[in-house]
Amino acid sequence: MIKNKKSIHINVDPDDHALFKIQCVKRDLSMQEVFAAFAKRVGLESTDMIRFLDQIANDKSVKAIKKKYTRSDVDAIFSMIEQTEEDN
């Protein structure tokens, strides 16, 4: 039985790409080999890869929450806290 391969097209920051490539080359690996191994381990629910995915998801949530609030929002919250402390 012949298996067709699936291709993945991703965009990454040029600096991240360069640093990733350097780490691959240091180990005599292609980026293709690393991504294929990553996909396989994720699909097999390897514990370390699932923890890695959970960390990425958590980081994404934190980033989304931080994006919601402007600097002035944060300053206003701290002002309210300070005012409450002064009133007590």
PAGULO-65438 format. One record per residue: residue number from 1; x, y, z of N, C-alpha, C, O in turn; residue in three letters. Coordinates in pm, 1 decimal. Layout:
// residues N
<NUM; <X; Y; Z>; <X; Y; Z>; <X; Y; Z>; <X; Y; Z>; "ALA"> ...
***
This chain:
// residues 88
<1; <82.8; -117.2; 0.0>; <0.0; 0.0; 0.0>; <87.8; 124.4; 0.0>; <179.5; 135.9; 81.4>; "MET"> <2; <60.6; 216.4; -89.9>; <138.1; 339.4; -100.7>; <70.9; 447.6; -17.2>; <-48.8; 473.1; -30.9>; "ILE"> <3; <149.7; 510.8; 69.6>; <98.1; 619.0; 153.4>; <136.7; 752.1; 92.2>; <252.4; 774.4; 56.9>; "LYS"> <4; <40.1; 839.1; 80.3>; <70.6; 974.6; 36.3>; <112.8; 1055.6; 157.2>; <59.2; 1037.9; 266.6>; "ASN"> <5; <207.9; 1143.4; 137.6>; <252.0; 1232.0; 244.8>; <167.3; 1357.7; 242.1>; <121.1; 1399.6; 136.0>; "LYS"> <6; <146.8; 1417.8; 357.7>; <76.9; 1545.3; 369.3>; <181.8; 1653.1; 390.5>; <282.9; 1630.2; 457.0>; "LYS"> <7; <158.0; 1768.2; 335.0>; <252.9; 1877.4; 354.9>; <193.1; 1980.6; 449.1>; <71.5; 1998.6; 455.3>; "SER"> <8; <280.0; 2047.2; 521.5>; <241.2; 2152.1; 615.1>; <314.6; 2278.8; 574.1>; <435.5; 2277.9; 551.3>; "ILE"> <9; <240.7; 2385.3; 565.3>; <301.3; 2514.6; 531.7>; <281.0; 2606.8; 650.7>; <168.2; 2635.3; 690.7>; "HIS"> <10; <392.2; 2653.0; 706.3>; <383.2; 2740.1; 823.0>; <467.3; 2864.7; 800.2>; <562.3; 2865.0; 721.8>; "ILE"> <11; <430.4; 2968.2; 869.5>; <508.0; 3091.5; 867.2>; <565.1; 3113.6; 1005.9>; <493.3; 3107.7; 1105.7>; "ASN"> <12; <693.1; 3138.9; 1011.2>; <758.3; 3168.8; 1138.8>; <843.3; 3294.2; 1123.4>; <883.6; 3332.0; 1013.4>; "VAL"> <13; <868.6; 3356.1; 1236.0>; <955.5; 3472.4; 1239.7>; <1092.4; 3433.2; 1182.3>; <1142.9; 3325.3; 1213.4>; "ASP"> <14; <1152.2; 3517.6; 1100.3>; <1282.4; 3483.8; 1040.2>; <1390.2; 3450.3; 1143.1>; <1471.9; 3361.3; 1119.7>; "PRO"> <15; <1391.5; 3519.6; 1255.8>; <1491.3; 3489.5; 1359.2>; <1466.5; 3352.6; 1421.4>; <1560.7; 3277.4; 1445.9>; "ASP"> <16; <1339.9; 3320.1; 1446.9>; <1306.9; 3188.3; 1501.6>; <1345.0; 3078.5; 1402.8>; <1396.0; 2973.5; 1441.9>; "ASP"> <17; <1319.9; 3103.7; 1275.3>; <1354.9; 3007.0; 1170.7>; <1504.9; 2980.5; 1170.9>; <1548.9; 2865.6; 1166.8>; "HIS"> <18; <1582.4; 3087.8; 1175.7>; <1728.4; 3074.0; 1172.6>; <1779.0; 2998.0; 1294.9>; <1863.0; 2908.9; 1282.0>; "ALA"> <19; <1728.8; 3032.1; 1412.9>; <1772.8; 2964.5; 1535.1>; <1731.4; 2817.5; 1535.0>; <1807.4; 2731.1; 1578.7>; "LEU"> <20; <1611.1; 2789.6; 1485.9>; <1564.1; 2651.1; 1476.5>; <1652.2; 2571.6; 1381.6>; <1693.4; 2459.7; 1412.2>; "PHE"> <21; <1680.3; 2630.1; 1266.9>; <1763.3; 2562.9; 1167.2>; <1902.1; 2533.5; 1222.5>; <1957.1; 2425.9; 1198.8>; "LYS"> <22; <1958.6; 2628.1; 1295.7>; <2091.3; 2608.6; 1355.5>; <2089.6; 2487.6; 1448.8>; <2180.1; 2404.2; 1444.3>; "ILE"> <23; <1985.8; 2477.8; 1533.9>; <1978.5; 2365.0; 1627.1>; <1962.7; 2232.3; 1553.1>; <2017.9; 2130.5; 1594.9>; "GLN"> <24; <1888.3; 2233.5; 1444.6>; <1872.6; 2112.0; 1363.5>; <2006.0; 2072.0; 1300.0>; <2046.3; 1955.9; 1306.4>; "CYS"> <25; <2073.2; 2168.2; 1239.4>; <2200.6; 2141.4; 1170.3>; <2305.2; 2089.3; 1269.1>; <2382.5; 1999.5; 1236.0>; "VAL"> <26; <2307.6; 2145.1; 1389.2>; <2402.5; 2098.7; 1491.7>; <2387.1; 1950.0; 1519.5>; <2482.4; 1883.4; 1560.2>; "LYS"> <27; <2267.7; 1898.8; 1497.6>; <2238.3; 1758.6; 1526.6>; <2225.9; 1673.6; 1399.9>; <2181.4; 1558.9; 1404.0>; "ARG"> <28; <2266.4; 1733.0; 1287.9>; <2258.6; 1665.5; 1158.2>; <2115.5; 1620.2; 1127.3>; <2092.6; 1509.7; 1078.1>; "ASP"> <29; <2019.4; 1709.7; 1157.9>; <1878.9; 1683.2; 1129.2>; <1825.2; 1789.7; 1034.7>; <1870.3; 1904.3; 1036.2>; "LEU"> <30; <1730.1; 1751.2; 954.0>; <1660.6; 1850.4; 872.6>; <1540.0; 1900.9; 951.5>; <1491.5; 1833.1; 1042.0>; "SER"> <31; <1493.2; 2017.7; 917.4>; <1372.8; 2068.8; 982.3>; <1255.5; 1974.9; 953.5>; <1168.8; 1955.4; 1038.8>; "MET"> <32; <1252.9; 1918.0; 835.4>; <1149.6; 1822.2; 796.7>; <1147.4; 1703.6; 893.5>; <1041.2; 1663.2; 940.8>; "GLN"> <33; <1264.4; 1648.9; 922.1>; <1271.9; 1534.6; 1013.3>; <1219.5; 1570.7; 1152.4>; <1150.3; 1491.3; 1216.1>; "GLU"> <34; <1253.1; 1690.6; 1198.3>; <1210.7; 1733.6; 1331.8>; <1059.2; 1753.2; 1336.9>; <993.7; 1707.2; 1430.4>; "VAL"> <35; <1003.9; 1821.2; 1236.7>; <859.6; 1841.9; 1235.4>; <784.4; 1709.4; 1222.7>; <680.2; 1691.0; 1285.7>; "PHE"> <36; <836.3; 1617.6; 1142.0>; <771.4; 1487.2; 1125.9>; <773.8; 1409.7; 1258.3>; <673.9; 1348.5; 1296.3>; "ALA"> <37; <887.3; 1412.3; 1327.9>; <898.6; 1342.8; 1456.2>; <807.0; 1408.2; 1560.2>; <743.8; 1339.1; 1640.1>; "ALA"> <38; <800.5; 1541.1; 1558.6>; <712.7; 1613.3; 1650.0>; <566.9; 1572.7; 1627.4>; <495.2; 1540.2; 1721.9>; "PHE"> <39; <524.3; 1575.1; 1501.1>; <385.7; 1539.7; 1467.6>; <353.6; 1397.3; 1510.8>; <245.3; 1370.4; 1562.9>; "ALA"> <40; <447.5; 1306.8; 1489.3>; <425.2; 1167.2; 1527.0>; <409.6; 1154.2; 1678.1>; <318.0; 1086.9; 1725.5>; "LYS"> <41; <498.4; 1218.2; 1754.0>; <493.5; 1208.3; 1900.5>; <368.3; 1274.8; 1956.5>; <311.7; 1226.8; 2054.7>; "ARG"> <42; <324.6; 1383.7; 1895.7>; <199.9; 1447.2; 1940.1>; <83.4; 1352.4; 1912.9>; <-2.0; 1331.0; 1998.9>; "VAL"> <43; <81.1; 1296.5; 1793.1>; <-26.8; 1203.8; 1756.9>; <-33.2; 1081.7; 1846.6>; <-141.2; 1029.0; 1873.6>; "GLY"> <44; <82.9; 1036.8; 1892.9>; <88.8; 921.3; 1983.1>; <68.8; 962.0; 2129.2>; <77.3; 878.6; 2219.3>; "LEU"> <45; <42.4; 1089.6; 2151.5>; <17.5; 1145.2; 2284.7>; <132.2; 1121.5; 2381.9>; <111.7; 1084.8; 2497.6>; "GLU"> <46; <252.3; 1143.2; 2332.4>; <370.4; 1134.7; 2417.6>; <356.5; 1237.0; 2530.3>; <324.3; 1353.2; 2505.1>; "SER"> <47; <380.3; 1195.0; 2652.2>; <359.3; 1279.6; 2769.9>; <431.1; 1413.9; 2759.2>; <371.9; 1518.1; 2787.5>; "THR"> <48; <557.6; 1412.5; 2718.9>; <632.0; 1538.5; 2711.5>; <576.2; 1630.4; 2603.0>; <576.5; 1752.3; 2619.6>; "ASP"> <49; <529.0; 1574.4; 2494.2>; <472.1; 1656.9; 2387.4>; <336.0; 1713.7; 2427.2>; <303.7; 1827.0; 2391.6>; "MET"> <50; <256.7; 1637.2; 2499.9>; <126.4; 1686.2; 2545.7>; <147.5; 1798.9; 2646.8>; <75.7; 1898.9; 2643.7>; "ILE"> <51; <245.8; 1783.4; 2736.6>; <279.0; 1891.9; 2830.2>; <323.4; 2016.5; 2753.8>; <287.4; 2128.5; 2789.8>; "ARG"> <52; <401.5; 1996.0; 2648.7>; <448.6; 2106.7; 2565.2>; <329.8; 2178.0; 2499.8>; <324.0; 2300.9; 2500.0>; "PHE"> <53; <236.2; 2102.6; 2444.5>; <116.4; 2161.9; 2383.8>; <32.5; 2236.4; 2487.8>; <-20.1; 2344.4; 2460.6>; "LEU"> <54; <20.6; 2178.1; 2606.3>; <-54.6; 2244.2; 2713.4>; <11.1; 2376.8; 2751.9>; <-57.9; 2475.5; 2777.5>; "ASP"> <55; <143.5; 2378.7; 2756.0>; <215.2; 2502.0; 2789.6>; <192.8; 2608.3; 2682.0>; <173.2; 2725.6; 2714.0>; "GLN"> <56; <195.6; 2568.4; 2555.9>; <170.3; 2662.8; 2446.0>; <28.8; 2718.1; 2456.5>; <7.5; 2838.0; 2438.6>; "ILE"> <57; <-67.8; 2631.6; 2485.3>; <-207.0; 2675.1; 2499.2>; <-220.9; 2772.3; 2615.5>; <-291.6; 2872.5; 2604.7>; "ALA"> <58; <-154.1; 2743.4; 2726.5>; <-158.1; 2832.3; 2842.4>; <-96.3; 2968.1; 2809.0>; <-152.7; 3072.5; 2841.8>; "ASN"> <59; <19.6; 2965.8; 2743.8>; <86.0; 3090.5; 2704.0>; <-3.8; 3173.5; 2612.5>; <-8.6; 3296.1; 2623.0>; "ASP"> <60; <-74.3; 3105.6; 2523.4>; <-165.8; 3174.1; 2432.1>; <-279.2; 3240.8; 2509.3>; <-317.2; 3353.9; 2479.1>; "LYS"> <61; <-332.7; 3170.9; 2608.4>; <-440.6; 3227.8; 2690.7>; <-393.4; 3349.9; 2767.9>; <-462.9; 3451.3; 2774.1>; "SER"> <62; <-275.4; 3339.6; 2826.3>; <-220.0; 3451.3; 2902.9>; <-197.5; 3570.8; 2811.4>; <-226.9; 3684.5; 2848.2>; "VAL"> <63; <-145.9; 3545.0; 2693.3>; <-120.6; 3653.3; 2596.8>; <-251.6; 3720.5; 2556.6>; <-257.7; 3842.8; 2544.0>; "LYS"> <64; <-356.3; 3640.4; 2536.5>; <-487.0; 3695.8; 2498.2>; <-543.7; 3781.7; 2610.2>; <-602.5; 3886.8; 2584.8>; "ALA"> <65; <-526.0; 3737.3; 2733.2>; <-575.1; 3815.0; 2847.5>; <-498.6; 3946.4; 2858.4>; <-558.1; 4051.8; 2881.1>; "ILE"> <66; <-367.7; 3939.9; 2842.4>; <-285.4; 4060.7; 2851.2>; <-321.1; 4160.0; 2741.7>; <-317.0; 4281.2; 2763.0>; "LYS"> <67; <-356.2; 4108.2; 2624.4>; <-392.1; 4194.5; 2511.1>; <-519.7; 4273.5; 2537.7>; <-537.6; 4383.3; 2485.0>; "LYS"> <68; <-608.9; 4216.8; 2620.4>; <-737.7; 4280.1; 2646.9>; <-723.2; 4411.1; 2722.7>; <-806.2; 4501.0; 2709.6>; "LYS"> <69; <-617.5; 4421.1; 2801.7>; <-603.6; 4536.4; 2889.3>; <-492.7; 4629.1; 2841.5>; <-381.3; 4585.7; 2811.9>; "TYR"> <70; <-525.8; 4757.8; 2834.6>; <-425.8; 4856.7; 2797.0>; <-350.4; 4899.7; 2922.0>; <-388.6; 4865.2; 3033.8>; "THR"> <71; <-245.9; 4973.0; 2902.6>; <-168.1; 5022.6; 3015.6>; <-255.6; 5111.2; 3105.2>; <-244.3; 5107.2; 3227.7>; "ARG"> <72; <-342.1; 5190.5; 3043.3>; <-429.3; 5278.0; 3122.4>; <-528.9; 5196.6; 3204.9>; <-565.5; 5237.5; 3315.1>; "SER"> <73; <-573.6; 5080.7; 3152.3>; <-661.4; 4992.3; 3229.6>; <-589.5; 4942.6; 3355.0>; <-645.6; 4942.7; 3464.6>; "ASP"> <74; <-467.0; 4901.2; 3337.1>; <-387.9; 4849.7; 3449.0>; <-364.9; 4960.2; 3551.2>; <-379.4; 4938.2; 3671.4>; "VAL"> <75; <-328.7; 5079.9; 3503.0>; <-307.7; 5193.2; 3594.0>; <-435.5; 5225.2; 3671.2>; <-429.6; 5254.1; 3790.7>; "ASP"> <76; <-550.2; 5220.3; 3604.9>; <-677.8; 5249.6; 3670.3>; <-708.0; 5146.7; 3778.3>; <-756.7; 5181.9; 3885.8>; "ALA"> <77; <-679.6; 5021.2; 3750.9>; <-702.7; 4915.3; 3849.5>; <-615.4; 4938.0; 3972.8>; <-662.8; 4928.0; 4085.9>; "ILE"> <78; <-487.1; 4968.8; 3949.9>; <-398.4; 4993.3; 4063.1>; <-441.1; 5117.3; 4141.3>; <-429.0; 5120.6; 4263.8>; "PHE"> <79; <-489.9; 5217.2; 4072.6>; <-538.8; 5337.6; 4140.4>; <-657.8; 5304.3; 4230.0>; <-667.1; 5353.6; 4342.4>; "SER"> <80; <-748.7; 5220.7; 4179.9>; <-864.0; 5179.9; 4259.4>; <-820.0; 5101.3; 4382.7>; <-874.3; 5120.0; 4491.6>; "MET"> <81; <-722.4; 5014.4; 4365.3>; <-671.7; 4935.4; 4478.0>; <-609.8; 5028.2; 4582.2>; <-636.5; 5014.7; 4701.6>; "ILE"> <82; <-526.8; 5122.6; 4536.4>; <-463.7; 5217.1; 4627.5>; <-567.0; 5301.0; 4701.5>; <-553.3; 5326.8; 4821.1>; "GLU"> <83; <-669.8; 5343.0; 4629.7>; <-775.5; 5425.5; 4691.0>; <-848.5; 5345.5; 4798.6>; <-878.4; 5397.3; 4906.2>; "GLN"> <84; <-876.8; 5218.4; 4768.4>; <-945.0; 5131.3; 4863.7>; <-858.8; 5111.7; 4989.3>; <-909.8; 5112.2; 5101.3>; "THR"> <85; <-728.4; 5094.6; 4969.1>; <-638.6; 5076.9; 5082.9>; <-631.5; 5204.0; 5167.5>; <-625.4; 5196.6; 5290.3>; "GLU"> <86; <-632.1; 5320.7; 5102.3>; <-627.5; 5448.1; 5173.9>; <-755.4; 5470.8; 5253.5>; <-751.8; 5527.5; 5362.7>; "GLU"> <87; <-869.5; 5426.2; 5198.3>; <-998.2; 5443.9; 5265.5>; <-1009.7; 5354.6; 5389.3>; <-1086.6; 5384.7; 5480.6>; "ASP"> <88; <-934.2; 5246.2; 5392.5>; <-942.1; 5152.5; 5506.4>; <-842.6; 5188.1; 5606.5>; <-832.6; 5122.0; 5709.9>; "ASN"> 
***
